[in-house]
Amino acid sequence: MQPATILIDGECRLCARASHFGMRHGVPGKLKFLAYQSDEGAGMLRRHGLEAIAGETMVAVVGEKAYVRSAAVVQVAKRLKWPWRAQAVVWLVPRPLRDAGYNWVAKRRKRFGLRRG
């Protein structure tokens, strides 16, 4: 399995908590987390034509392919140690439903008090 670089909003507490979870429970060498705001993160967004969605969604870059929203979450789950890897079964849910759930949380993260600032 190829390593994945996960691009997150560096100002989002929920994103930071999720990345810390991924670092603790990920398969060594399979997950790297970068903030959109970093030079490297911004460059990856540009290379994949995703600058317009920075701050709206998590992006997982695997090889030359970029995954967004719930598809990015699935890419992270696939690279976690067992039993956390079992979360990847969410890919069985149709993508529109997965993305609707992802978008619901993403739009409310400020209300949940999970965004810095």
Backbone atoms as SQL, in Angstrom:
CREATE TABLE atoms (id INTEGER PRIMARY KEY, chain TEXT, resi INTEGER, resn TEXT, atom TEXT, x REAL, y REAL, z REAL);
INSERT INTO atoms VALUES
  (1, 'A', 1, 'MET', 'N', 0.850, -1.183, 0.000),
  (2, 'A', 1, 'MET', 'CA', 0.000, 0.000, 0.000),
  (3, 'A', 1, 'MET', 'C', 0.890, 1.238, 0.000),
  (4, 'A', 2, 'GLN', 'N', 0.577, 2.152, -0.897),
  (5, 'A', 2, 'GLN', 'CA', 1.356, 3.390, -0.996),
  (6, 'A', 2, 'GLN', 'C', 1.102, 4.298, 0.206),
  (7, 'A', 3, 'PRO', 'N', 2.098, 5.074, 0.598),
  (8, 'A', 3, 'PRO', 'CA', 1.879, 6.072, 1.651),
  (9, 'A', 3, 'PRO', 'C', 0.921, 7.159, 1.163),
  (10, 'A', 4, 'ALA', 'N', 0.269, 7.822, 2.099),
  (11, 'A', 4, 'ALA', 'CA', -0.641, 8.920, 1.782),
  (12, 'A', 4, 'ALA', 'C', -0.189, 10.175, 2.509),
  (13, 'A', 5, 'THR', 'N', -0.260, 11.299, 1.806),
  (14, 'A', 5, 'THR', 'CA', -0.032, 12.602, 2.426),
  (15, 'A', 5, 'THR', 'C', -1.408, 13.223, 2.615),
  (16, 'A', 6, 'ILE', 'N', -1.714, 13.595, 3.838),
  (17, 'A', 6, 'ILE', 'CA', -3.020, 14.129, 4.188),
  (18, 'A', 6, 'ILE', 'C', -2.878, 15.628, 4.414),
  (19, 'A', 7, 'LEU', 'N', -3.627, 16.401, 3.633),
  (20, 'A', 7, 'LEU', 'CA', -3.599, 17.861, 3.742),
  (21, 'A', 7, 'LEU', 'C', -4.796, 18.308, 4.566),
  (22, 'A', 8, 'ILE', 'N', -4.505, 19.064, 5.630),
  (23, 'A', 8, 'ILE', 'CA', -5.556, 19.505, 6.548),
  (24, 'A', 8, 'ILE', 'C', -5.460, 21.012, 6.764),
  (25, 'A', 9, 'ASP', 'N', -6.522, 21.571, 7.305),
  (26, 'A', 9, 'ASP', 'CA', -6.540, 22.981, 7.699),
  (27, 'A', 9, 'ASP', 'C', -5.745, 23.098, 8.993),
  (28, 'A', 10, 'GLY', 'N', -4.611, 23.760, 8.933),
  (29, 'A', 10, 'GLY', 'CA', -3.738, 23.892, 10.092),
  (30, 'A', 10, 'GLY', 'C', -4.311, 24.744, 11.203),
  (31, 'A', 11, 'GLU', 'N', -5.440, 25.412, 10.970),
  (32, 'A', 11, 'GLU', 'CA', -6.068, 26.247, 11.988),
  (33, 'A', 11, 'GLU', 'C', -7.270, 25.565, 12.627),
  (34, 'A', 12, 'CYS', 'N', -7.561, 24.346, 12.224),
  (35, 'A', 12, 'CYS', 'CA', -8.746, 23.618, 12.689),
  (36, 'A', 12, 'CYS', 'C', -8.361, 22.634, 13.784),
  (37, 'A', 13, 'ARG', 'N', -8.966, 22.782, 14.947),
  (38, 'A', 13, 'ARG', 'CA', -8.658, 21.882, 16.064),
  (39, 'A', 13, 'ARG', 'C', -9.126, 20.460, 15.777),
  (40, 'A', 14, 'LEU', 'N', -10.268, 20.310, 15.120),
  (41, 'A', 14, 'LEU', 'CA', -10.747, 18.971, 14.779),
  (42, 'A', 14, 'LEU', 'C', -9.743, 18.290, 13.844),
  (43, 'A', 15, 'CYS', 'N', -9.234, 19.027, 12.873),
  (44, 'A', 15, 'CYS', 'CA', -8.228, 18.482, 11.950),
  (45, 'A', 15, 'CYS', 'C', -6.959, 18.094, 12.701),
  (46, 'A', 16, 'ALA', 'N', -6.531, 18.940, 13.627),
  (47, 'A', 16, 'ALA', 'CA', -5.327, 18.655, 14.408),
  (48, 'A', 16, 'ALA', 'C', -5.515, 17.407, 15.251),
  (49, 'A', 17, 'ARG', 'N', -6.679, 17.282, 15.877),
  (50, 'A', 17, 'ARG', 'CA', -6.945, 16.090, 16.690),
  (51, 'A', 17, 'ARG', 'C', -6.965, 14.835, 15.815),
  (52, 'A', 18, 'ALA', 'N', -7.586, 14.938, 14.654),
  (53, 'A', 18, 'ALA', 'CA', -7.641, 13.785, 13.747),
  (54, 'A', 18, 'ALA', 'C', -6.240, 13.403, 13.266),
  (55, 'A', 19, 'SER', 'N', -5.405, 14.398, 12.989),
  (56, 'A', 19, 'SER', 'CA', -4.049, 14.082, 12.528),
  (57, 'A', 19, 'SER', 'C', -3.225, 13.454, 13.654),
  (58, 'A', 20, 'HIS', 'N', -3.407, 13.914, 14.884),
  (59, 'A', 20, 'HIS', 'CA', -2.707, 13.302, 16.008),
  (60, 'A', 20, 'HIS', 'C', -3.153, 11.853, 16.199),
  (61, 'A', 21, 'PHE', 'N', -4.437, 11.607, 16.036),
  (62, 'A', 21, 'PHE', 'CA', -4.948, 10.241, 16.113),
  (63, 'A', 21, 'PHE', 'C', -4.294, 9.385, 15.029),
  (64, 'A', 22, 'GLY', 'N', -4.247, 9.914, 13.814),
  (65, 'A', 22, 'GLY', 'CA', -3.628, 9.190, 12.700),
  (66, 'A', 22, 'GLY', 'C', -2.157, 8.897, 12.943),
  (67, 'A', 23, 'MET', 'N', -1.449, 9.844, 13.524),
  (68, 'A', 23, 'MET', 'CA', -0.025, 9.629, 13.805),
  (69, 'A', 23, 'MET', 'C', 0.171, 8.560, 14.881),
  (70, 'A', 24, 'ARG', 'N', -0.723, 8.545, 15.884),
  (71, 'A', 24, 'ARG', 'CA', -0.613, 7.552, 16.965),
  (72, 'A', 24, 'ARG', 'C', -0.999, 6.149, 16.507),
  (73, 'A', 25, 'HIS', 'N', -2.022, 6.066, 15.653),
  (74, 'A', 25, 'HIS', 'CA', -2.595, 4.768, 15.303),
  (75, 'A', 25, 'HIS', 'C', -2.337, 4.342, 13.865),
  (76, 'A', 26, 'GLY', 'N', -1.553, 5.109, 13.140),
  (77, 'A', 26, 'GLY', 'CA', -1.271, 4.778, 11.749),
  (78, 'A', 26, 'GLY', 'C', -0.169, 3.742, 11.607),
  (79, 'A', 27, 'VAL', 'N', -0.186, 3.058, 10.472),
  (80, 'A', 27, 'VAL', 'CA', 0.891, 2.132, 10.137),
  (81, 'A', 27, 'VAL', 'C', 2.132, 2.988, 9.869),
  (82, 'A', 28, 'PRO', 'N', 3.250, 2.701, 10.529),
  (83, 'A', 28, 'PRO', 'CA', 4.461, 3.524, 10.353),
  (84, 'A', 28, 'PRO', 'C', 4.829, 3.705, 8.875),
  (85, 'A', 29, 'GLY', 'N', 5.098, 4.965, 8.516),
  (86, 'A', 29, 'GLY', 'CA', 5.522, 5.294, 7.164),
  (87, 'A', 29, 'GLY', 'C', 4.411, 5.379, 6.144),
  (88, 'A', 30, 'LYS', 'N', 3.149, 5.210, 6.567),
  (89, 'A', 30, 'LYS', 'CA', 2.033, 5.215, 5.611),
  (90, 'A', 30, 'LYS', 'C', 1.193, 6.483, 5.638),
  (91, 'A', 31, 'LEU', 'N', 1.356, 7.321, 6.662),
  (92, 'A', 31, 'LEU', 'CA', 0.587, 8.569, 6.758),
  (93, 'A', 31, 'LEU', 'C', 1.511, 9.739, 7.075),
  (94, 'A', 32, 'LYS', 'N', 1.338, 10.798, 6.320),
  (95, 'A', 32, 'LYS', 'CA', 2.049, 12.055, 6.580),
  (96, 'A', 32, 'LYS', 'C', 0.995, 13.152, 6.561),
  (97, 'A', 33, 'PHE', 'N', 1.017, 14.023, 7.542),
  (98, 'A', 33, 'PHE', 'CA', 0.037, 15.097, 7.637),
  (99, 'A', 33, 'PHE', 'C', 0.711, 16.434, 7.391),
  (100, 'A', 34, 'LEU', 'N', 0.098, 17.260, 6.554),
  (101, 'A', 34, 'LEU', 'CA', 0.593, 18.610, 6.257),
  (102, 'A', 34, 'LEU', 'C', -0.563, 19.595, 6.325),
  (103, 'A', 35, 'ALA', 'N', -0.265, 20.802, 6.756),
  (104, 'A', 35, 'ALA', 'CA', -1.270, 21.868, 6.737),
  (105, 'A', 35, 'ALA', 'C', -1.327, 22.484, 5.340),
  (106, 'A', 36, 'TYR', 'N', -2.528, 22.866, 4.935),
  (107, 'A', 36, 'TYR', 'CA', -2.683, 23.600, 3.670),
  (108, 'A', 36, 'TYR', 'C', -1.803, 24.836, 3.662),
  (109, 'A', 37, 'GLN', 'N', -1.658, 25.433, 4.858),
  (110, 'A', 37, 'GLN', 'CA', -0.951, 26.700, 4.979),
  (111, 'A', 37, 'GLN', 'C', 0.562, 26.557, 4.817),
  (112, 'A', 38, 'SER', 'N', 1.084, 25.346, 4.868),
  (113, 'A', 38, 'SER', 'CA', 2.522, 25.156, 4.695),
  (114, 'A', 38, 'SER', 'C', 2.883, 25.286, 3.215),
  (115, 'A', 39, 'ASP', 'N', 4.137, 25.603, 2.941),
  (116, 'A', 39, 'ASP', 'CA', 4.584, 25.712, 1.542),
  (117, 'A', 39, 'ASP', 'C', 4.377, 24.398, 0.800),
  (118, 'A', 40, 'GLU', 'N', 4.758, 23.300, 1.438),
  (119, 'A', 40, 'GLU', 'CA', 4.623, 21.987, 0.797),
  (120, 'A', 40, 'GLU', 'C', 3.150, 21.630, 0.569),
  (121, 'A', 41, 'GLY', 'N', 2.313, 21.886, 1.568),
  (122, 'A', 41, 'GLY', 'CA', 0.880, 21.608, 1.436),
  (123, 'A', 41, 'GLY', 'C', 0.237, 22.433, 0.338),
  (124, 'A', 42, 'ALA', 'N', 0.549, 23.733, 0.306),
  (125, 'A', 42, 'ALA', 'CA', -0.003, 24.617, -0.730),
  (126, 'A', 42, 'ALA', 'C', 0.458, 24.170, -2.117),
  (127, 'A', 43, 'GLY', 'N', 1.706, 23.736, -2.211),
  (128, 'A', 43, 'GLY', 'CA', 2.224, 23.251, -3.494),
  (129, 'A', 43, 'GLY', 'C', 1.500, 22.005, -3.964),
  (130, 'A', 44, 'MET', 'N', 1.194, 21.103, -3.039),
  (131, 'A', 44, 'MET', 'CA', 0.462, 19.890, -3.420),
  (132, 'A', 44, 'MET', 'C', -0.950, 20.235, -3.882),
  (133, 'A', 45, 'LEU', 'N', -1.591, 21.171, -3.203),
  (134, 'A', 45, 'LEU', 'CA', -2.932, 21.599, -3.633),
  (135, 'A', 45, 'LEU', 'C', -2.869, 22.171, -5.052),
  (136, 'A', 46, 'ARG', 'N', -1.867, 23.008, -5.316),
  (137, 'A', 46, 'ARG', 'CA', -1.712, 23.592, -6.658),
  (138, 'A', 46, 'ARG', 'C', -1.511, 22.515, -7.722),
  (139, 'A', 47, 'ARG', 'N', -0.635, 21.563, -7.441),
  (140, 'A', 47, 'ARG', 'CA', -0.348, 20.498, -8.412),
  (141, 'A', 47, 'ARG', 'C', -1.590, 19.692, -8.767),
  (142, 'A', 48, 'HIS', 'N', -2.520, 19.602, -7.835),
  (143, 'A', 48, 'HIS', 'CA', -3.735, 18.819, -8.073),
  (144, 'A', 48, 'HIS', 'C', -4.936, 19.703, -8.417),
  (145, 'A', 49, 'GLY', 'N', -4.697, 21.009, -8.558),
  (146, 'A', 49, 'GLY', 'CA', -5.784, 21.923, -8.927),
  (147, 'A', 49, 'GLY', 'C', -6.848, 22.060, -7.860),
  (148, 'A', 50, 'LEU', 'N', -6.450, 21.979, -6.599),
  (149, 'A', 50, 'LEU', 'CA', -7.417, 21.997, -5.499),
  (150, 'A', 50, 'LEU', 'C', -7.311, 23.213, -4.595),
  (151, 'A', 51, 'GLU', 'N', -6.637, 24.264, -5.049),
  (152, 'A', 51, 'GLU', 'CA', -6.476, 25.457, -4.190),
  (153, 'A', 51, 'GLU', 'C', -7.820, 26.028, -3.756),
  (154, 'A', 52, 'ALA', 'N', -8.823, 25.948, -4.617),
  (155, 'A', 52, 'ALA', 'CA', -10.124, 26.559, -4.332),
  (156, 'A', 52, 'ALA', 'C', -10.843, 25.897, -3.158),
  (157, 'A', 53, 'ILE', 'N', -10.513, 24.658, -2.847),
  (158, 'A', 53, 'ILE', 'CA', -11.222, 23.988, -1.753),
  (159, 'A', 53, 'ILE', 'C', -10.413, 23.925, -0.458),
  (160, 'A', 54, 'ALA', 'N', -9.258, 24.567, -0.442),
  (161, 'A', 54, 'ALA', 'CA', -8.443, 24.587, 0.778),
  (162, 'A', 54, 'ALA', 'C', -9.275, 25.145, 1.928),
  (163, 'A', 55, 'GLY', 'N', -9.251, 24.473, 3.041),
  (164, 'A', 55, 'GLY', 'CA', -10.008, 24.908, 4.208),
  (165, 'A', 55, 'GLY', 'C', -11.412, 24.350, 4.254),
  (166, 'A', 56, 'GLU', 'N', -11.880, 23.759, 3.156),
  (167, 'A', 56, 'GLU', 'CA', -13.227, 23.191, 3.121),
  (168, 'A', 56, 'GLU', 'C', -13.237, 21.689, 3.346),
  (169, 'A', 57, 'THR', 'N', -12.141, 21.031, 3.019),
  (170, 'A', 57, 'THR', 'CA', -12.116, 19.577, 3.093),
  (171, 'A', 57, 'THR', 'C', -10.699, 19.063, 3.322),
  (172, 'A', 58, 'MET', 'N', -10.627, 17.863, 3.826),
  (173, 'A', 58, 'MET', 'CA', -9.358, 17.170, 3.928),
  (174, 'A', 58, 'MET', 'C', -9.046, 16.598, 2.546),
  (175, 'A', 59, 'VAL', 'N', -7.757, 16.551, 2.209),
  (176, 'A', 59, 'VAL', 'CA', -7.316, 15.996, 0.932),
  (177, 'A', 59, 'VAL', 'C', -6.278, 14.915, 1.239),
  (178, 'A', 60, 'ALA', 'N', -6.439, 13.760, 0.620),
  (179, 'A', 60, 'ALA', 'CA', -5.446, 12.683, 0.737),
  (180, 'A', 60, 'ALA', 'C', -4.799, 12.514, -0.626),
  (181, 'A', 61, 'VAL', 'N', -3.482, 12.628, -0.670),
  (182, 'A', 61, 'VAL', 'CA', -2.738, 12.437, -1.919),
  (183, 'A', 61, 'VAL', 'C', -2.009, 11.105, -1.816),
  (184, 'A', 62, 'VAL', 'N', -2.341, 10.226, -2.746),
  (185, 'A', 62, 'VAL', 'CA', -1.740, 8.893, -2.807),
  (186, 'A', 62, 'VAL', 'C', -1.158, 8.746, -4.203),
  (187, 'A', 63, 'GLY', 'N', 0.162, 8.697, -4.288),
  (188, 'A', 63, 'GLY', 'CA', 0.800, 8.678, -5.607),
  (189, 'A', 63, 'GLY', 'C', 0.469, 9.969, -6.336),
  (190, 'A', 64, 'GLU', 'N', -0.132, 9.858, -7.487),
  (191, 'A', 64, 'GLU', 'CA', -0.517, 11.034, -8.280),
  (192, 'A', 64, 'GLU', 'C', -1.998, 11.352, -8.169),
  (193, 'A', 65, 'LYS', 'N', -2.734, 10.627, -7.337),
  (194, 'A', 65, 'LYS', 'CA', -4.176, 10.816, -7.217),
  (195, 'A', 65, 'LYS', 'C', -4.527, 11.535, -5.920),
  (196, 'A', 66, 'ALA', 'N', -5.492, 12.438, -6.005),
  (197, 'A', 66, 'ALA', 'CA', -5.963, 13.170, -4.831),
  (198, 'A', 66, 'ALA', 'C', -7.399, 12.764, -4.522),
  (199, 'A', 67, 'TYR', 'N', -7.668, 12.546, -3.248),
  (200, 'A', 67, 'TYR', 'CA', -9.000, 12.187, -2.764),
  (201, 'A', 67, 'TYR', 'C', -9.482, 13.298, -1.840),
  (202, 'A', 68, 'VAL', 'N', -10.764, 13.628, -1.902),
  (203, 'A', 68, 'VAL', 'CA', -11.319, 14.684, -1.056),
  (204, 'A', 68, 'VAL', 'C', -12.508, 14.147, -0.263),
  (205, 'A', 69, 'ARG', 'N', -12.883, 14.916, 0.757),
  (206, 'A', 69, 'ARG', 'CA', -14.010, 14.632, 1.628),
  (207, 'A', 69, 'ARG', 'C', -13.943, 13.210, 2.180),
  (208, 'A', 70, 'SER', 'N', -15.046, 12.475, 2.088),
  (209, 'A', 70, 'SER', 'CA', -15.091, 11.147, 2.703),
  (210, 'A', 70, 'SER', 'C', -14.125, 10.169, 2.046),
  (211, 'A', 71, 'ALA', 'N', -13.806, 10.366, 0.781),
  (212, 'A', 71, 'ALA', 'CA', -12.833, 9.486, 0.120),
  (213, 'A', 71, 'ALA', 'C', -11.453, 9.649, 0.761),
  (214, 'A', 72, 'ALA', 'N', -11.140, 10.860, 1.220),
  (215, 'A', 72, 'ALA', 'CA', -9.873, 11.091, 1.928),
  (216, 'A', 72, 'ALA', 'C', -9.896, 10.389, 3.281),
  (217, 'A', 73, 'VAL', 'N', -11.028, 10.420, 3.954),
  (218, 'A', 73, 'VAL', 'CA', -11.158, 9.740, 5.247),
  (219, 'A', 73, 'VAL', 'C', -10.929, 8.238, 5.070),
  (220, 'A', 74, 'VAL', 'N', -11.475, 7.671, 4.007),
  (221, 'A', 74, 'VAL', 'CA', -11.285, 6.242, 3.731),
  (222, 'A', 74, 'VAL', 'C', -9.800, 5.940, 3.518),
  (223, 'A', 75, 'GLN', 'N', -9.102, 6.826, 2.808),
  (224, 'A', 75, 'GLN', 'CA', -7.665, 6.621, 2.574),
  (225, 'A', 75, 'GLN', 'C', -6.881, 6.635, 3.890),
  (226, 'A', 76, 'VAL', 'N', -7.282, 7.479, 4.816),
  (227, 'A', 76, 'VAL', 'CA', -6.636, 7.498, 6.132),
  (228, 'A', 76, 'VAL', 'C', -6.950, 6.191, 6.864),
  (229, 'A', 77, 'ALA', 'N', -8.214, 5.809, 6.903),
  (230, 'A', 77, 'ALA', 'CA', -8.623, 4.606, 7.633),
  (231, 'A', 77, 'ALA', 'C', -7.896, 3.364, 7.132),
  (232, 'A', 78, 'LYS', 'N', -7.669, 3.277, 5.826),
  (233, 'A', 78, 'LYS', 'CA', -6.969, 2.125, 5.255),
  (234, 'A', 78, 'LYS', 'C', -5.527, 2.019, 5.741),
  (235, 'A', 79, 'ARG', 'N', -4.978, 3.106, 6.248),
  (236, 'A', 79, 'ARG', 'CA', -3.582, 3.135, 6.675),
  (237, 'A', 79, 'ARG', 'C', -3.429, 3.136, 8.196),
  (238, 'A', 80, 'LEU', 'N', -4.509, 2.855, 8.902),
  (239, 'A', 80, 'LEU', 'CA', -4.456, 2.754, 10.356),
  (240, 'A', 80, 'LEU', 'C', -4.198, 1.306, 10.764),
  (241, 'A', 81, 'LYS', 'N', -3.663, 1.145, 11.972),
  (242, 'A', 81, 'LYS', 'CA', -3.473, -0.187, 12.537),
  (243, 'A', 81, 'LYS', 'C', -4.834, -0.764, 12.932),
  (244, 'A', 82, 'TRP', 'N', -4.868, -2.093, 13.044),
  (245, 'A', 82, 'TRP', 'CA', -6.068, -2.758, 13.499),
  (246, 'A', 82, 'TRP', 'C', -6.278, -2.438, 14.980),
  (247, 'A', 83, 'PRO', 'N', -7.460, -2.197, 15.501),
  (248, 'A', 83, 'PRO', 'CA', -8.774, -2.352, 14.892),
  (249, 'A', 83, 'PRO', 'C', -9.291, -1.105, 14.190),
  (250, 'A', 84, 'TRP', 'N', -8.530, -0.013, 14.251),
  (251, 'A', 84, 'TRP', 'CA', -8.985, 1.250, 13.664),
  (252, 'A', 84, 'TRP', 'C', -9.175, 1.139, 12.159),
  (253, 'A', 85, 'ARG', 'N', -8.420, 0.270, 11.522),
  (254, 'A', 85, 'ARG', 'CA', -8.527, 0.083, 10.073),
  (255, 'A', 85, 'ARG', 'C', -9.930, -0.365, 9.665),
  (256, 'A', 86, 'ALA', 'N', -10.644, -0.992, 10.563),
  (257, 'A', 86, 'ALA', 'CA', -12.001, -1.461, 10.262),
  (258, 'A', 86, 'ALA', 'C', -12.917, -0.316, 9.841),
  (259, 'A', 87, 'GLN', 'N', -12.574, 0.901, 10.216),
  (260, 'A', 87, 'GLN', 'CA', -13.382, 2.057, 9.812),
  (261, 'A', 87, 'GLN', 'C', -13.437, 2.238, 8.302),
  (262, 'A', 88, 'ALA', 'N', -12.481, 1.652, 7.596),
  (263, 'A', 88, 'ALA', 'CA', -12.452, 1.779, 6.139),
  (264, 'A', 88, 'ALA', 'C', -13.677, 1.143, 5.495),
  (265, 'A', 89, 'VAL', 'N', -14.414, 0.342, 6.247),
  (266, 'A', 89, 'VAL', 'CA', -15.624, -0.285, 5.710),
  (267, 'A', 89, 'VAL', 'C', -16.661, 0.775, 5.301),
  (268, 'A', 90, 'VAL', 'N', -16.464, 1.995, 5.751),
  (269, 'A', 90, 'VAL', 'CA', -17.382, 3.083, 5.381),
  (270, 'A', 90, 'VAL', 'C', -17.426, 3.282, 3.863),
  (271, 'A', 91, 'TRP', 'N', -16.424, 2.776, 3.133),
  (272, 'A', 91, 'TRP', 'CA', -16.437, 2.910, 1.676),
  (273, 'A', 91, 'TRP', 'C', -17.626, 2.180, 1.068),
  (274, 'A', 92, 'LEU', 'N', -18.254, 1.251, 1.816),
  (275, 'A', 92, 'LEU', 'CA', -19.441, 0.542, 1.319),
  (276, 'A', 92, 'LEU', 'C', -20.663, 1.446, 1.241),
  (277, 'A', 93, 'VAL', 'N', -20.641, 2.520, 2.021),
  (278, 'A', 93, 'VAL', 'CA', -21.736, 3.499, 1.993),
  (279, 'A', 93, 'VAL', 'C', -21.585, 4.310, 0.708),
  (280, 'A', 94, 'PRO', 'N', -22.688, 4.532, -0.024),
  (281, 'A', 94, 'PRO', 'CA', -22.575, 5.334, -1.249),
  (282, 'A', 94, 'PRO', 'C', -21.935, 6.698, -0.979),
  (283, 'A', 95, 'ARG', 'N', -21.054, 7.089, -1.877),
  (284, 'A', 95, 'ARG', 'CA', -20.285, 8.322, -1.684),
  (285, 'A', 95, 'ARG', 'C', -21.146, 9.556, -1.394),
  (286, 'A', 96, 'PRO', 'N', -22.267, 9.762, -2.088),
  (287, 'A', 96, 'PRO', 'CA', -23.076, 10.950, -1.752),
  (288, 'A', 96, 'PRO', 'C', -23.514, 10.978, -0.283),
  (289, 'A', 97, 'LEU', 'N', -23.835, 9.823, 0.278),
  (290, 'A', 97, 'LEU', 'CA', -24.219, 9.781, 1.698),
  (291, 'A', 97, 'LEU', 'C', -23.016, 10.026, 2.600),
  (292, 'A', 98, 'ARG', 'N', -21.877, 9.405, 2.272),
  (293, 'A', 98, 'ARG', 'CA', -20.653, 9.636, 3.060),
  (294, 'A', 98, 'ARG', 'C', -20.288, 11.107, 3.039),
  (295, 'A', 99, 'ASP', 'N', -20.299, 11.703, 1.826),
  (296, 'A', 99, 'ASP', 'CA', -19.923, 13.118, 1.705),
  (297, 'A', 99, 'ASP', 'C', -20.905, 14.026, 2.430),
  (298, 'A', 100, 'ALA', 'N', -22.187, 13.658, 2.442),
  (299, 'A', 100, 'ALA', 'CA', -23.170, 14.459, 3.173),
  (300, 'A', 100, 'ALA', 'C', -22.828, 14.473, 4.667),
  (301, 'A', 101, 'GLY', 'N', -22.460, 13.328, 5.212),
  (302, 'A', 101, 'GLY', 'CA', -22.046, 13.262, 6.616),
  (303, 'A', 101, 'GLY', 'C', -20.781, 14.059, 6.868),
  (304, 'A', 102, 'TYR', 'N', -19.814, 13.919, 5.967),
  (305, 'A', 102, 'TYR', 'CA', -18.558, 14.667, 6.081),
  (306, 'A', 102, 'TYR', 'C', -18.847, 16.169, 6.062),
  (307, 'A', 103, 'ASN', 'N', -19.653, 16.609, 5.106),
  (308, 'A', 103, 'ASN', 'CA', -19.968, 18.042, 4.974),
  (309, 'A', 103, 'ASN', 'C', -20.715, 18.567, 6.190),
  (310, 'A', 104, 'TRP', 'N', -21.591, 17.750, 6.774),
  (311, 'A', 104, 'TRP', 'CA', -22.344, 18.169, 7.952),
  (312, 'A', 104, 'TRP', 'C', -21.377, 18.515, 9.092),
  (313, 'A', 105, 'VAL', 'N', -20.410, 17.641, 9.336),
  (314, 'A', 105, 'VAL', 'CA', -19.422, 17.890, 10.395),
  (315, 'A', 105, 'VAL', 'C', -18.545, 19.088, 10.025),
  (316, 'A', 106, 'ALA', 'N', -18.073, 19.142, 8.789),
  (317, 'A', 106, 'ALA', 'CA', -17.163, 20.216, 8.366),
  (318, 'A', 106, 'ALA', 'C', -17.802, 21.596, 8.518),
  (319, 'A', 107, 'LYS', 'N', -19.077, 21.708, 8.200),
  (320, 'A', 107, 'LYS', 'CA', -19.754, 23.008, 8.288),
  (321, 'A', 107, 'LYS', 'C', -20.013, 23.434, 9.735),
  (322, 'A', 108, 'ARG', 'N', -20.024, 22.491, 10.654),
  (323, 'A', 108, 'ARG', 'CA', -20.369, 22.795, 12.040),
  (324, 'A', 108, 'ARG', 'C', -19.174, 22.798, 12.986),
  (325, 'A', 109, 'ARG', 'N', -17.989, 22.624, 12.469),
  (326, 'A', 109, 'ARG', 'CA', -16.834, 22.529, 13.361),
  (327, 'A', 109, 'ARG', 'C', -16.633, 23.796, 14.178),
  (328, 'A', 110, 'LYS', 'N', -16.986, 24.960, 13.640),
  (329, 'A', 110, 'LYS', 'CA', -16.874, 26.207, 14.423),
  (330, 'A', 110, 'LYS', 'C', -17.882, 26.192, 15.572),
  (331, 'A', 111, 'ARG', 'N', -19.101, 25.763, 15.266),
  (332, 'A', 111, 'ARG', 'CA', -20.140, 25.710, 16.279),
  (333, 'A', 111, 'ARG', 'C', -19.780, 24.768, 17.409),
  (334, 'A', 112, 'PHE', 'N', -19.082, 23.688, 17.059),
  (335, 'A', 112, 'PHE', 'CA', -18.649, 22.728, 18.062),
  (336, 'A', 112, 'PHE', 'C', -17.484, 23.269, 18.892),
  (337, 'A', 113, 'GLY', 'N', -17.004, 24.466, 18.543),
  (338, 'A', 113, 'GLY', 'CA', -15.887, 25.049, 19.269),
  (339, 'A', 113, 'GLY', 'C', -14.575, 24.377, 18.948),
  (340, 'A', 114, 'LEU', 'N', -14.502, 23.764, 17.768),
  (341, 'A', 114, 'LEU', 'CA', -13.311, 23.017, 17.404),
  (342, 'A', 114, 'LEU', 'C', -12.368, 23.782, 16.495),
  (343, 'A', 115, 'ARG', 'N', -12.698, 25.001, 16.169),
  (344, 'A', 115, 'ARG', 'CA', -11.831, 25.804, 15.311),
  (345, 'A', 115, 'ARG', 'C', -11.131, 26.851, 16.161),
  (346, 'A', 116, 'ARG', 'N', -9.844, 26.980, 15.951),
  (347, 'A', 116, 'ARG', 'CA', -9.074, 27.999, 16.686),
  (348, 'A', 116, 'ARG', 'C', -9.470, 29.384, 16.235),
  (349, 'A', 117, 'GLY', 'N', -9.245, 30.339, 17.136),
  (350, 'A', 117, 'GLY', 'CA', -9.404, 31.729, 16.736),
  (351, 'A', 117, 'GLY', 'C', -10.693, 32.341, 16.980);
